[in-house]
Amino acid sequence: MAKDVVCGMDVDPQSAAGQSEYQGQTYYFCSDSCKQQFDENPQQYVQQQ
């Protein structure tokens, strides 16, 4: 399982609603909304980890 860095939800990479790559790492999302928020400002969410 992967963690959606926007909302904190556990996400199965095989059935994730979306994915984005940032600085060589792939992030998975539970919804298109979370993916869109991440894509607008990925550094904000990566720093929270």
Buried (B, 14 or more C-beta within 10 A) or exposed (E): EBBBBBBEBEBEEEEBBBBBEBEEEEBBBBBEEBBEBBEEEBEEBBEEE
